[in-house]
């Protein structure tokens, strides 16, 4: 997972990051790369929601933004 700061002071962008071999060389083809990327981005978001974080879709690449921490 790759958390990235955003201009929103209350949010962090989260996305799955694949190994360079998959991302640059498309070892299993571009469609497989995109499918894995989207599946893992949504899986990460689902886990964060299950842990109590406020998560919203962000941008066009299936990334998400976490705007609130987990409830304590």
N, C-alpha and C positions, 0 to 999 in steps of 0.2 A: 504494500500500500504506500502511496506517496501523498502525504499531506502537504498542501501548498498554501502559503498565506494569501489573503485576498485584500482588496482595498476596503472591504467591509470589516470594520474593526471587531465585529462580533462573529466572524465566520472564518472557516478554514475549508478549502477545497480538498476533497479526497478522491483519489482515483487509484485503480490498480495499475501497476507498472510491470510490463513484461520484460524478461531478460532481453538484452540487446540482440541475441541470436534470433529470437522470434520477431522482435520489432524491426530489425534492419534487414535481415535476410529472408523473412517470411518463409521459414523452413517448411511449414505445412501449408503454405499458400496464403494469400491475402485474406480470403474469406474466413479461413480458420482463425487468423490473427484477429480480425474484427469480431468474430463470434466470441472468442475467449475474452477479449477486452471488455465487451459489453456485459457478458455473463458475470465476470469477476467484479466489475464496477457495481452492478446491482447487488451482488452477493455481499460486498463490503458495506453497501448502504443498508441492506437488510440486517446485518449483524449490528451495525451502529444503532439502528432504530430499536432492535430488540434489547439493546443495552440502555435505552432511555434517552438517546441523543435526538435532537431535532434535526432532521435531514431533508433537504430539498434538492431536486434535480438542478443541475447547473450546466449551462452551455449546451452545445450540440453533440458532444462526444461522450455522453453517458457518465460524465463525472457528477459528483454531488457536492453540496456545500453543507457543512455542519454549522448550524447557527446557534445552538444552545447545548451546553454540557449535559451529562447524564444527571437525572434526579438523584438526590442523596437521601 
